[in-house]
């Protein structure tokens, strides 16, 4: 003996279960044409032996890796991470394996991350594309494989899955108007992010369309700290603030409270995203709910359709909706 030991093979599983190795392969690959008793016997043998598939060997035989690359932004963000988690779950349910990596918001880092994924024999690529730099690097990548981008809104990025940002803004502003507010200030996200651009544009359109009072747009960076900083600059004539995400809204509420202004007594606040914490702020935050899980599942549906050479499933941007809590008062 040479001191090394191999793991259990498919043939070992077949011998223990009393079936052929082809039957073991059919069980592993989820074939429906098997007797339940046979399937259970094979699964019991797999469990007893601790058998694990050799994916590298399988790829050599089939010519397929069943792996899909996922590129995420390096900075933590509830919406992006929620979509990526949904993508991972949907991939696994479909029998694919996600290979996830992240990049900083710099061209060189994005290019390196894309090259890393492309060199790992992935069959498709899902890219969270929050700003222009990602799309620019993606266009320059030499890869003959299906690519899906997430949450690029109304921008032309090929096969994209998005949430209708403008609709969400209109719902928020219409709700504030229904509560009597015509003096609404906007706390936007960073100007180089697609979602921030779309929400700010939709907000400006709503102000013009409804003849609302115009205020300086406050710009944050998605973080609660920036919301707090902007909260010290809320115009005293504004009766409401529409925030481009919930984290900034929470920081803004904190700043208003520190300044002796109550929410919603003095200033009403609406957020965007519906993060879990928004239900537990003081007061609980009225916000726009984005279906991040739906984004992830839609992305995988599009990927699988391309891999199987089938028509892409129909459907435009997903529709967000209002979650009414206690941060808005009627005036």
C-alpha positions as CSV (number, residue, x, y, z in Angstrom):
1,X,0.0,0.0,0.0
2,X,1.2,3.5,-0.7
3,X,-0.4,5.2,2.2
4,X,-3.0,7.0,0.2
5,X,-6.7,6.1,0.0
6,X,-9.4,6.9,-2.5
7,X,-12.9,8.0,-1.7
8,X,-15.8,5.7,-2.5
9,X,-16.6,5.5,-6.2
10,X,-19.9,5.2,-8.1
11,X,-19.1,1.5,-8.6
12,X,-18.7,1.1,-4.8
13,X,-22.2,2.6,-4.3
14,X,-23.6,0.3,-7.1
15,X,-22.1,-2.8,-5.4
16,X,-23.5,-2.0,-2.0
17,X,-26.9,-1.1,-3.4
18,X,-27.0,-4.2,-5.7
19,X,-27.6,-2.1,-8.8
20,X,-25.6,-1.1,-11.9
21,X,-23.5,2.0,-11.9
22,X,-25.8,3.4,-14.6
23,X,-28.7,3.2,-12.1
24,X,-26.6,5.1,-9.5
25,X,-25.9,7.7,-12.1
26,X,-29.6,8.0,-12.9
27,X,-30.4,8.5,-9.2
28,X,-27.7,11.2,-8.8
29,X,-29.0,13.0,-11.8
30,X,-32.6,13.0,-10.7
31,X,-34.1,10.6,-13.2
32,X,-37.8,10.1,-12.7
33,X,-37.9,6.6,-14.3
34,X,-36.8,4.7,-11.2
35,X,-38.7,2.5,-8.7
36,X,-38.9,4.3,-5.3
37,X,-37.4,1.2,-3.6
38,X,-34.4,1.3,-5.9
39,X,-33.9,5.0,-5.4
40,X,-34.0,4.6,-1.6
41,X,-31.5,1.8,-1.7
42,X,-29.1,3.8,-3.8
43,X,-29.5,6.9,-1.6
44,X,-28.9,4.8,1.5
45,X,-25.7,3.4,0.0
46,X,-24.5,6.9,-0.9
47,X,-25.1,8.0,2.7
48,X,-23.4,5.0,4.2
49,X,-20.3,5.3,2.1
50,X,-20.1,9.1,2.1
51,X,-19.9,9.1,-1.7
52,X,-19.4,12.5,-3.4
53,X,-19.5,13.1,-7.1
54,X,-16.2,14.0,-8.8
55,X,-17.3,17.0,-10.7
56,X,-14.1,17.4,-12.6
57,X,-14.3,13.9,-13.9
58,X,-18.0,14.4,-14.7
59,X,-17.2,17.5,-16.7
60,X,-14.6,15.7,-18.7
61,X,-17.1,13.0,-19.7
62,X,-20.1,15.3,-20.4
63,X,-18.4,18.4,-21.5
64,X,-20.5,20.4,-19.0
65,X,-19.5,21.8,-15.6
66,X,-23.0,22.8,-14.5
67,X,-21.4,25.8,-12.8
68,X,-22.6,29.4,-13.3
69,X,-20.5,32.4,-12.4
70,X,-21.9,35.2,-10.3
71,X,-20.2,38.6,-10.0
72,X,-21.3,40.8,-7.1
73,X,-20.3,44.3,-5.9
74,X,-17.8,44.3,-3.1
75,X,-19.7,46.8,-0.9
76,X,-22.4,45.2,1.2
77,X,-25.9,46.1,0.1
78,X,-29.2,44.5,1.1
79,X,-30.8,44.5,-2.3
80,X,-27.8,43.2,-4.2
81,X,-27.1,40.5,-1.6
82,X,-30.7,39.4,-1.4
83,X,-30.8,39.0,-5.2
84,X,-27.6,37.0,-5.2
85,X,-28.9,34.7,-2.5
86,X,-32.0,34.1,-4.6
87,X,-29.9,33.4,-7.6
88,X,-27.8,30.8,-5.7
89,X,-30.9,29.1,-4.3
90,X,-32.6,28.9,-7.8
91,X,-29.4,27.6,-9.4
92,X,-29.1,24.8,-6.8
93,X,-32.7,23.9,-7.3
94,X,-32.0,23.6,-11.0
95,X,-28.9,21.4,-10.5
96,X,-26.3,24.1,-11.1
97,X,-23.5,25.2,-8.9
98,X,-22.9,29.0,-8.3
99,X,-19.3,30.3,-8.3
100,X,-19.5,33.6,-6.6
101,X,-16.9,36.3,-6.5
102,X,-17.0,40.1,-5.7
103,X,-15.2,43.1,-7.0
104,X,-14.4,46.6,-5.8
105,X,-16.0,49.6,-7.7
106,X,-12.9,50.0,-9.8
107,X,-12.4,49.0,-13.5
108,X,-9.3,46.9,-12.8
109,X,-11.0,45.0,-10.0
110,X,-14.1,44.3,-12.1
111,X,-12.0,43.1,-15.0
112,X,-10.0,40.8,-12.8
113,X,-13.1,39.3,-11.3
114,X,-14.7,38.7,-14.7
115,X,-11.5,37.1,-15.9
116,X,-11.4,34.9,-12.9
117,X,-14.9,33.6,-13.5
118,X,-14.4,33.2,-17.3
119,X,-11.3,31.1,-16.6
120,X,-13.3,28.7,-14.4
121,X,-15.2,26.9,-17.3
122,X,-18.5,28.4,-16.2
123,X,-21.5,27.8,-18.5
124,X,-23.1,31.1,-17.9
125,X,-22.6,34.4,-16.0
126,X,-24.9,36.5,-13.8
127,X,-23.6,40.0,-13.1
128,X,-24.9,42.5,-10.6
129,X,-24.3,45.7,-12.5
130,X,-25.0,48.7,-10.3
131,X,-23.1,51.2,-12.4
132,X,-21.5,51.9,-15.8
133,X,-18.0,50.5,-15.0
134,X,-19.4,47.0,-14.7
135,X,-21.2,47.1,-18.0
136,X,-18.1,48.6,-19.7
137,X,-15.9,45.8,-18.5
138,X,-18.6,43.2,-19.4
139,X,-18.8,44.5,-22.9
140,X,-15.0,44.1,-23.3
141,X,-15.0,40.5,-21.9
142,X,-14.4,37.9,-24.6
143,X,-16.7,35.1,-23.5
144,X,-19.1,33.1,-25.6
145,X,-21.6,32.3,-23.0
146,X,-25.0,33.5,-21.8
147,X,-24.8,36.6,-19.6
148,X,-27.6,38.1,-17.4
149,X,-27.3,41.4,-15.6
150,X,-29.3,42.2,-12.5
151,X,-31.1,45.4,-11.6
152,X,-29.8,47.7,-14.4
153,X,-33.2,49.2,-14.6
154,X,-34.1,50.9,-17.9
155,X,-30.5,50.8,-19.3
156,X,-29.7,48.7,-22.4
157,X,-27.6,45.9,-21.0
158,X,-28.7,42.9,-23.2
159,X,-30.5,40.3,-21.1
160,X,-31.3,42.1,-17.9
161,X,-33.6,41.5,-14.9
162,X,-34.8,44.6,-13.1
163,X,-37.3,46.0,-10.8
164,X,-39.3,49.0,-12.1
165,X,-37.7,51.8,-10.2
166,X,-39.8,54.6,-11.7
167,X,-43.0,52.8,-10.7
168,X,-41.8,52.5,-7.1
169,X,-41.0,56.2,-6.9
170,X,-44.4,57.1,-8.4
171,X,-46.2,54.9,-5.8
172,X,-44.2,56.6,-3.0
173,X,-44.9,60.1,-4.2
174,X,-48.6,59.4,-4.9
175,X,-48.9,58.0,-1.4
176,X,-47.4,61.1,0.1
177,X,-49.6,63.3,-2.0
178,X,-52.7,61.3,-0.8
179,X,-51.6,62.2,2.8
180,X,-51.5,65.9,1.9
181,X,-47.8,66.4,1.3
182,X,-46.8,68.7,-1.5
183,X,-43.4,69.8,-0.1
184,X,-41.3,66.7,-0.5
185,X,-37.5,66.6,-0.4
186,X,-35.4,63.8,-2.0
187,X,-32.5,62.0,-0.4
188,X,-30.9,60.2,-3.4
189,X,-28.3,57.5,-3.6
190,X,-24.9,58.1,-5.2
191,X,-25.2,59.6,-8.7
192,X,-23.1,57.0,-10.4
193,X,-25.5,54.1,-9.5
194,X,-28.2,53.2,-11.9
195,X,-30.9,52.8,-9.3
196,X,-30.1,56.2,-7.8
197,X,-30.3,57.8,-11.2
198,X,-33.6,56.2,-12.1
199,X,-35.2,57.1,-8.7
200,X,-34.0,60.6,-8.9
201,X,-35.2,61.1,-12.5
202,X,-38.6,59.6,-11.6
203,X,-38.8,61.9,-8.5
204,X,-38.0,65.0,-10.5
205,X,-40.6,64.0,-13.1
206,X,-43.2,63.6,-10.3
207,X,-42.4,67.0,-8.9
208,X,-42.9,68.6,-12.3
209,X,-46.0,66.6,-13.2
210,X,-47.8,67.4,-10.0
211,X,-46.5,71.0,-9.4
212,X,-44.8,70.1,-6.2
213,X,-42.4,72.4,-4.3
214,X,-38.8,72.1,-5.4
215,X,-36.0,71.5,-2.9
216,X,-32.3,70.8,-3.1
217,X,-31.7,67.1,-3.7
218,X,-29.6,65.6,-0.9
219,X,-27.2,62.9,-2.0
220,X,-26.0,60.1,0.2
221,X,-24.0,56.9,-0.4
222,X,-26.6,54.3,0.6
223,X,-25.2,54.0,4.1
224,X,-27.1,55.0,7.3
225,X,-24.3,57.4,8.2
226,X,-24.8,59.4,5.1
227,X,-28.5,59.5,5.8
228,X,-27.7,61.0,9.2
229,X,-25.4,63.6,7.6
230,X,-28.1,64.5,5.1
231,X,-30.7,64.6,7.8
232,X,-29.0,67.7,9.3
233,X,-29.7,69.5,6.0
234,X,-33.4,68.7,5.5
235,X,-35.1,71.9,4.4
236,X,-37.2,73.3,7.3
237,X,-40.1,73.9,4.8
238,X,-40.2,70.2,3.7
239,X,-43.0,68.2,5.3
240,X,-41.7,64.9,3.9
241,X,-38.5,63.2,2.7
242,X,-38.4,60.5,0.1
243,X,-35.3,58.4,0.6
244,X,-33.6,56.3,-2.1
245,X,-33.1,53.4,0.3
246,X,-34.0,52.3,3.8
247,X,-30.6,52.5,5.4
248,X,-30.3,56.2,4.6
249,X,-33.9,56.7,5.8
250,X,-33.0,55.2,9.2
251,X,-30.0,57.5,9.5
252,X,-32.1,60.5,8.5
253,X,-34.8,59.7,11.1
254,X,-32.0,59.5,13.7
255,X,-30.7,62.9,12.7
256,X,-34.1,64.5,12.8
257,X,-34.7,63.0,16.2
258,X,-31.4,64.4,17.5
259,X,-32.4,67.8,16.1
260,X,-35.7,67.7,18.1
261,X,-37.9,67.0,15.1
262,X,-40.3,64.1,15.3
263,X,-41.2,61.6,12.6
264,X,-43.9,61.7,11.5
265,X,-45.1,64.6,13.6
266,X,-42.8,67.2,12.0
267,X,-41.5,65.3,9.0
268,X,-42.8,62.2,7.2
269,X,-40.3,59.8,5.8
270,X,-40.6,57.1,3.1
271,X,-37.8,54.6,2.3
272,X,-37.1,52.2,-0.6
273,X,-36.2,48.5,-0.4
274,X,-38.1,47.2,2.7
275,X,-35.1,45.8,4.5
276,X,-36.0,43.6,7.6
277,X,-34.9,46.4,10.0
278,X,-37.4,48.9,8.5
279,X,-40.3,47.2,10.3
280,X,-38.5,47.8,13.7
281,X,-37.3,51.4,13.4
282,X,-38.9,54.1,15.5
283,X,-41.3,54.7,14.0
284,X,-41.6,51.7,11.8
285,X,-40.7,52.8,8.3
286,X,-43.1,53.2,5.4
287,X,-41.2,52.0,2.3
288,X,-41.3,50.5,-1.2
289,X,-40.8,46.7,-1.2
290,X,-38.6,45.3,-4.0
291,X,-39.0,41.7,-4.9
292,X,-35.3,40.8,-4.8
293,X,-36.1,37.1,-4.6
294,X,-38.1,37.4,-7.8
295,X,-35.1,39.1,-9.5
296,X,-32.9,36.1,-8.6
297,X,-35.4,33.5,-9.8
298,X,-36.1,35.4,-13.1
299,X,-32.4,35.6,-13.8
300,X,-31.9,31.9,-13.4
301,X,-35.0,31.2,-15.6
302,X,-33.4,33.4,-18.4
303,X,-30.0,31.6,-18.0
304,X,-31.6,28.1,-18.2
305,X,-33.6,29.1,-21.2
306,X,-30.4,30.2,-23.0
307,X,-28.5,27.1,-22.0
308,X,-31.3,24.8,-23.2
309,X,-31.8,26.9,-26.4
310,X,-35.4,27.6,-25.5
311,X,-37.4,30.9,-25.9
312,X,-36.8,33.3,-23.0
313,X,-39.7,33.5,-20.5
314,X,-41.8,36.6,-21.0
315,X,-42.0,39.4,-18.5
316,X,-40.8,42.9,-18.1
317,X,-39.4,44.6,-15.0
318,X,-40.8,43.3,-11.7
319,X,-43.3,45.6,-9.9
320,X,-42.5,47.0,-6.5
321,X,-45.2,47.9,-4.0
322,X,-45.8,50.2,-1.0
323,X,-45.5,48.8,2.6
324,X,-47.4,51.3,4.8
325,X,-46.2,51.6,8.4
326,X,-46.0,54.6,10.8
327,X,-43.4,57.0,9.4
328,X,-45.9,59.1,7.4
329,X,-48.6,61.4,8.9
330,X,-51.5,63.1,7.2
331,X,-51.4,66.9,7.0
